[in-house]
Amino acid sequence: MGQPWFQFKDLAQKHGIIAYSSNYTLYDDMSKRVMNVLSTFSPNQKVYSIDECFLDLTGFRNLLDYGQNIRQTIKKFLGLPVSVGIGSTKTLSKLANHIAKKYPQLDGVCNLSDMTPFQQDIWFKRIEVGEIWGVGRRLAPKLNQLGIETVYDLKHASPTSMRSKFSVVMEKMIRELNGTSCIELEEVTPPKKEIVCSRSFGIKVTSLTDLEEAVSLYVSRASEKLRRQHSYAGAVSVFINTSRFTEPKDNYFNVKRIPLPTQTASTIVLTKAAIWGLRKIYRRGYKYQKAGVMLSNLVDAQTRQMDLFGLSPISNRAQLMEVIDNINDRMGKGTIRLASQGIKQSWSMRRENVSQNYTTDWDELLCIQ
């Protein structure tokens, strides 16, 4: 994992390994199709990430069979295998999903709600505490120091004591493990404090124009994420660098942070600031391998600092961004974009083994002979 492709390309060829480059357009479209299918199984759906969502099954019967129906429907319509975890709380449903994926004998569906506390504990003793939703690698070592190694250990810990040592979210996790629903998605996945977008180029870039196109594209993607979490940015940073494997005389890295006079979520405003910063740090004669942007000083859209002399333009820009986002969501990313992003983008990352856009491009539709 994480090993450069060129280092084992010959080994992969020897063993017949098939490699595919990233195809974000296909991934995004398939994710939306999965979520659309899942929305038909519950009146209350909360999308958690590109490949996960929660469904409220309150009042439904025969949940194990219902979970199998979900799996079979997605497999039939989209050809994708999924696992289904069912529990009385979000934390328990996430654990059930983990169990469903790890143990083939369950045939992709685990329903903890049908189990007694004793039966649940048998499973929980097998699962490391770091697998709990919201714990992960950051908190697991601290819990291990307290003798809490498994999900079972945390379930039987004192909620009030763990709250004093960690936070109220930890207390809620324990209560959820014991069947009391009390966690909202925002508590476990709070809005990001910074948003970064960067990519390595497919070829070495030397011209300022190519760098401006790349930075403009990255700002667009970062600002989409910014608006998705209903935030505004107070500053934008831009950085460029050459390959770290070049000779010291050919190596260059620089970053420029631009504070904004008014917090904004406008791609147009953020792009202008980022390109201004790029021009300040760009140096001729270097072969750049990577560029990126970071949006910082993020605030909630409802609590941002208002601009006394710019209220109307801010409102108009917000409406414009909403229209653009809606069109790009329906018609595909980049349908409407700033001209500064360029057309050909010869600098974009290499994807020599990219799969076809089977569902989003008329010329690449799947053909069955």
C-alpha positions as CSV (number, residue, x, y, z in Angstrom):
1,M,0.0,0.0,0.0
2,G,1.3,3.4,-1.0
3,Q,4.2,1.9,-3.0
4,P,4.9,3.7,-6.3
5,W,3.6,1.8,-9.3
6,F,6.9,1.8,-11.2
7,Q,8.6,-0.1,-8.4
8,F,6.5,-3.2,-8.8
9,K,5.2,-2.8,-12.4
10,D,7.2,-5.7,-13.7
11,L,6.1,-7.9,-10.8
12,A,2.5,-7.0,-11.5
13,Q,2.9,-7.9,-15.1
14,K,4.5,-11.2,-14.2
15,H,1.5,-12.2,-12.0
16,G,-1.2,-10.8,-14.3
17,I,-2.3,-8.1,-11.9
18,I,-4.6,-5.5,-13.5
19,A,-4.0,-1.9,-12.5
20,Y,-6.4,1.0,-12.9
21,S,-5.8,4.7,-12.6
22,S,-8.2,6.8,-10.5
23,N,-11.5,7.6,-12.2
24,Y,-13.2,10.2,-9.9
25,T,-16.0,10.9,-12.4
26,L,-17.1,7.2,-12.4
27,Y,-16.7,6.9,-8.6
28,D,-18.9,10.0,-8.0
29,D,-21.6,8.9,-10.5
30,M,-21.8,5.3,-9.1
31,S,-21.9,6.8,-5.5
32,K,-24.9,8.9,-6.5
33,R,-26.6,5.9,-8.1
34,V,-26.1,3.8,-4.9
35,M,-27.5,6.6,-2.7
36,N,-30.5,7.0,-5.0
37,V,-31.3,3.2,-4.8
38,L,-30.9,3.3,-1.0
39,S,-33.2,6.2,-0.7
40,T,-36.1,4.0,-1.9
41,F,-35.6,1.7,1.2
42,S,-36.3,4.3,3.9
43,P,-38.1,7.7,4.2
44,N,-35.2,9.0,6.2
45,Q,-31.7,8.8,4.7
46,K,-28.5,10.5,5.8
47,V,-25.5,10.3,3.4
48,Y,-22.3,10.0,5.5
49,S,-19.6,9.7,2.8
50,I,-19.1,8.7,-0.8
51,D,-19.7,5.0,0.1
52,E,-21.7,5.1,3.3
53,C,-25.1,6.2,4.5
54,F,-27.6,5.7,7.3
55,L,-31.2,4.6,6.8
56,D,-33.8,4.9,9.5
57,L,-35.6,1.5,9.7
58,T,-37.9,2.3,12.6
59,G,-41.1,0.3,12.3
60,F,-39.7,-2.1,9.7
61,R,-39.9,-5.9,10.2
62,N,-37.7,-8.8,9.3
63,L,-34.7,-6.6,9.2
64,L,-32.3,-9.4,8.3
65,D,-34.3,-10.2,5.1
66,Y,-34.7,-6.5,4.4
67,G,-30.9,-6.0,4.6
68,Q,-30.4,-8.9,2.1
69,N,-33.0,-7.2,-0.2
70,I,-30.9,-4.0,-0.1
71,R,-27.8,-5.9,-1.0
72,Q,-29.4,-7.9,-3.8
73,T,-31.1,-4.8,-5.3
74,I,-27.9,-2.8,-5.5
75,K,-26.1,-5.8,-6.9
76,K,-28.8,-6.3,-9.5
77,F,-29.1,-2.6,-10.6
78,L,-25.5,-1.5,-10.3
79,G,-23.3,-4.7,-10.0
80,L,-21.7,-3.5,-6.8
81,P,-21.3,-5.6,-3.6
82,V,-22.3,-3.8,-0.4
83,S,-22.5,-4.8,3.3
84,V,-25.4,-3.9,5.6
85,G,-25.1,-3.3,9.3
86,I,-28.2,-2.9,11.5
87,G,-28.3,-1.6,15.0
88,S,-30.4,0.4,17.4
89,T,-27.9,3.3,17.3
90,K,-25.5,4.8,14.6
91,T,-22.5,3.4,16.5
92,L,-24.0,-0.1,16.7
93,S,-25.0,0.0,13.0
94,K,-21.4,0.9,12.1
95,L,-20.1,-1.9,14.2
96,A,-22.6,-4.3,12.6
97,N,-21.4,-3.2,9.2
98,H,-17.8,-3.9,10.2
99,I,-18.8,-7.4,11.4
100,A,-20.8,-8.0,8.1
101,K,-17.7,-7.2,6.1
102,K,-15.2,-9.2,8.1
103,Y,-17.1,-12.4,8.5
104,P,-18.3,-14.1,5.2
105,Q,-20.6,-16.5,7.0
106,L,-23.0,-13.6,7.6
107,D,-23.5,-13.2,3.9
108,G,-23.0,-9.4,4.0
109,V,-25.6,-8.5,6.6
110,C,-25.3,-8.3,10.4
111,N,-28.3,-7.3,12.6
112,L,-27.2,-6.6,16.2
113,S,-30.7,-5.6,17.1
114,D,-31.7,-9.3,16.9
115,M,-29.0,-10.3,19.4
116,T,-29.1,-10.4,23.2
117,P,-26.5,-8.2,25.0
118,F,-24.6,-11.4,25.8
119,Q,-24.5,-12.4,22.1
120,Q,-23.3,-8.8,21.2
121,D,-20.6,-9.0,23.7
122,I,-19.2,-12.2,22.1
123,W,-18.7,-10.2,18.9
124,F,-17.4,-7.1,20.7
125,K,-14.7,-9.0,22.4
126,R,-13.2,-9.8,19.0
127,I,-13.1,-6.2,17.7
128,E,-10.4,-3.7,18.6
129,V,-11.6,-0.5,20.1
130,G,-10.0,1.5,17.3
131,E,-12.7,0.1,14.9
132,I,-15.4,2.1,16.7
133,W,-16.8,5.0,14.7
134,G,-15.2,8.2,16.0
135,V,-12.3,6.5,17.9
136,G,-9.8,5.5,15.2
137,R,-6.1,5.7,15.4
138,R,-6.0,8.9,17.3
139,L,-7.9,7.9,20.4
140,A,-7.2,4.1,20.4
141,P,-3.7,4.4,22.0
142,K,-5.0,6.6,24.8
143,L,-7.8,4.1,25.5
144,N,-5.3,1.2,25.4
145,Q,-3.3,2.9,28.1
146,L,-6.4,2.7,30.3
147,G,-6.8,-1.0,29.6
148,I,-9.5,-0.6,27.1
149,E,-8.5,-2.8,24.2
150,T,-11.8,-4.0,22.7
151,V,-15.3,-2.7,22.0
152,Y,-16.4,-4.9,24.9
153,D,-14.1,-3.0,27.2
154,L,-15.4,0.4,26.2
155,K,-19.0,-0.7,26.3
156,H,-18.6,-1.6,30.0
157,A,-16.6,1.5,30.9
158,S,-18.1,4.3,33.0
159,P,-19.7,6.9,30.8
160,T,-19.2,9.8,33.3
161,S,-15.6,8.8,34.1
162,M,-14.7,8.6,30.4
163,R,-16.3,11.9,29.7
164,S,-14.0,13.6,32.3
165,K,-11.0,11.9,30.7
166,F,-12.0,12.6,27.0
167,S,-15.2,14.5,26.0
168,V,-18.9,14.3,25.9
169,V,-18.7,12.6,22.6
170,M,-16.9,9.7,24.3
171,E,-19.6,9.4,26.8
172,K,-22.2,9.3,24.0
173,M,-20.3,6.6,22.2
174,I,-20.4,4.4,25.3
175,R,-24.2,5.0,25.8
176,E,-24.7,4.2,22.1
177,L,-22.8,0.9,22.5
178,N,-25.4,0.2,25.2
179,G,-28.3,0.9,23.0
180,T,-29.1,4.6,23.7
181,S,-29.2,6.7,20.6
182,C,-27.6,10.1,21.2
183,I,-25.0,10.9,18.5
184,E,-25.6,13.1,15.5
185,L,-23.4,12.9,12.5
186,E,-22.1,16.4,13.1
187,E,-20.6,15.4,16.5
188,V,-18.4,12.6,15.0
189,T,-17.6,14.4,11.7
190,P,-17.4,18.1,12.6
191,P,-16.8,20.6,9.8
192,K,-13.2,20.8,8.7
193,K,-11.2,23.7,10.0
194,E,-9.0,23.7,6.9
195,I,-9.7,22.4,3.3
196,V,-6.7,21.4,1.2
197,C,-6.7,20.5,-2.5
198,S,-3.4,19.6,-4.3
199,R,-2.2,17.2,-7.0
200,S,1.0,16.2,-8.6
201,F,1.3,17.0,-12.3
202,G,1.4,14.4,-15.0
203,I,4.4,16.3,-16.5
204,K,6.8,18.8,-15.1
205,V,5.3,22.3,-15.4
206,T,7.3,25.4,-16.2
207,S,4.9,28.0,-17.4
208,L,2.9,30.4,-15.2
209,T,-0.2,29.8,-17.3
210,D,-0.2,26.1,-16.6
211,L,0.2,26.7,-12.9
212,E,-2.7,29.2,-12.9
213,E,-4.9,26.7,-14.6
214,A,-4.1,24.1,-12.0
215,V,-4.5,26.4,-9.0
216,S,-7.8,27.7,-10.4
217,L,-9.1,24.1,-10.7
218,Y,-7.9,23.2,-7.1
219,V,-9.6,26.3,-5.7
220,S,-12.8,25.3,-7.5
221,R,-12.8,21.9,-5.9
222,A,-11.9,23.2,-2.5
223,S,-14.6,25.8,-2.6
224,E,-17.2,23.2,-3.5
225,K,-16.2,21.3,-0.3
226,L,-16.4,24.6,1.6
227,R,-20.0,25.3,0.5
228,R,-20.9,21.6,1.0
229,Q,-20.2,22.0,4.8
230,H,-21.9,25.5,4.8
231,S,-18.7,27.4,5.6
232,Y,-16.9,30.6,4.6
233,A,-13.2,31.1,4.3
234,G,-11.2,34.0,5.7
235,A,-7.9,33.2,4.0
236,V,-6.5,31.2,1.1
237,S,-3.0,29.9,0.7
238,V,-1.3,28.7,-2.5
239,F,1.9,26.6,-2.7
240,I,4.1,25.3,-5.5
241,N,7.1,22.9,-5.4
242,T,9.5,21.0,-7.6
243,S,10.3,17.3,-7.1
244,R,12.2,16.6,-3.9
245,F,14.5,14.2,-5.8
246,T,16.0,17.0,-8.0
247,E,19.4,18.5,-7.3
248,P,19.4,21.2,-4.6
249,K,20.1,24.0,-7.2
250,D,16.9,22.9,-9.1
251,N,14.7,22.6,-6.0
252,Y,12.2,25.2,-5.1
253,F,9.2,25.5,-2.7
254,N,7.2,28.5,-1.7
255,V,3.8,29.3,-0.2
256,K,1.8,32.5,0.0
257,R,-1.1,33.1,2.4
258,I,-3.7,35.7,1.4
259,P,-6.0,37.0,4.1
260,L,-9.4,38.0,2.7
261,P,-11.1,41.3,3.5
262,T,-14.4,39.5,3.7
263,Q,-15.1,35.8,4.5
264,T,-16.4,34.2,1.3
265,A,-17.4,30.9,-0.3
266,S,-17.2,32.3,-3.8
267,T,-15.0,30.3,-6.2
268,I,-14.5,33.5,-8.2
269,V,-13.2,35.6,-5.3
270,L,-11.1,32.7,-3.9
271,T,-9.6,32.1,-7.4
272,K,-8.6,35.7,-7.9
273,A,-6.8,35.7,-4.5
274,A,-5.1,32.4,-5.1
275,I,-3.8,33.4,-8.6
276,W,-2.6,36.7,-7.1
277,G,-0.6,34.8,-4.5
278,L,0.7,32.4,-7.1
279,R,2.2,35.2,-9.2
280,K,4.0,36.4,-6.1
281,I,5.8,33.2,-5.5
282,Y,6.3,31.9,-9.1
283,R,9.9,31.8,-10.3
284,R,11.0,31.2,-13.9
285,G,13.4,28.4,-14.7
286,Y,12.0,25.7,-12.3
287,K,10.3,22.5,-13.3
288,Y,7.3,22.3,-10.9
289,Q,5.9,18.9,-9.9
290,K,3.0,19.9,-7.6
291,A,0.7,22.8,-6.7
292,G,-2.0,23.2,-4.2
293,V,-4.3,25.5,-2.2
294,M,-5.6,25.6,1.3
295,L,-8.7,27.4,2.6
296,S,-8.4,28.5,6.2
297,N,-10.0,30.6,8.9
298,L,-13.2,28.8,8.2
299,V,-16.5,29.9,9.9
300,D,-20.0,28.7,9.7
301,A,-22.1,30.4,7.1
302,Q,-24.6,31.6,9.9
303,T,-21.9,33.1,12.1
304,R,-19.6,34.8,9.5
305,Q,-18.5,38.4,9.9
306,M,-20.8,40.5,7.7
307,D,-19.4,43.2,5.4
308,L,-21.3,46.4,6.0
309,F,-20.6,47.7,2.4
310,G,-20.9,44.5,0.5
311,L,-24.0,42.6,1.7
312,S,-25.7,42.6,-1.7
313,P,-22.7,41.4,-3.7
314,I,-22.1,38.6,-1.2
315,S,-25.7,37.5,-1.4
316,N,-25.6,37.6,-5.2
317,R,-22.4,35.5,-5.3
318,A,-23.9,33.0,-2.9
319,Q,-26.9,32.6,-5.3
320,L,-24.6,32.3,-8.3
321,M,-22.5,29.6,-6.6
322,E,-25.6,27.7,-5.6
323,V,-26.8,27.7,-9.2
324,I,-23.4,26.5,-10.5
325,D,-23.2,23.8,-7.9
326,N,-26.7,22.5,-8.8
327,I,-25.9,22.4,-12.5
328,N,-22.6,20.6,-12.0
329,D,-24.3,18.1,-9.6
330,R,-26.9,17.2,-12.3
331,M,-24.7,17.5,-15.4
332,G,-21.3,16.5,-14.1
333,K,-18.3,18.2,-12.6
334,G,-16.8,21.0,-14.7
335,T,-20.0,21.5,-16.8
336,I,-19.8,25.1,-15.7
337,R,-16.3,26.3,-14.7
338,L,-14.1,29.4,-14.7
339,A,-12.2,30.0,-18.0
340,S,-9.0,30.3,-15.9
341,Q,-9.1,26.5,-15.4
342,G,-8.2,26.0,-19.0
343,I,-9.5,23.5,-21.6
344,K,-6.8,21.0,-22.5
345,Q,-5.0,20.9,-19.1
346,S,-1.9,19.1,-20.5
347,W,-0.4,19.3,-17.0
348,S,-3.1,17.1,-15.4
349,M,-2.0,13.9,-13.6
350,R,-1.3,10.9,-15.8
351,R,-4.0,8.2,-15.8
352,E,-2.7,5.8,-18.4
353,N,-4.8,2.9,-17.1
354,V,-8.0,4.8,-16.4
355,S,-11.2,2.9,-16.9
356,Q,-14.0,4.1,-19.2
357,N,-16.6,6.5,-18.0
358,Y,-19.3,3.9,-18.5
359,T,-22.1,5.9,-17.0
360,T,-21.3,9.5,-17.9
361,D,-19.9,9.6,-21.4
362,W,-21.9,8.6,-24.5
363,D,-18.7,7.5,-26.3
364,E,-17.7,5.3,-23.4
365,L,-20.9,3.5,-22.6
366,L,-20.6,-0.2,-21.7
367,C,-21.2,-2.4,-24.7
368,I,-22.3,-6.0,-24.4
369,Q,-21.4,-8.2,-27.4
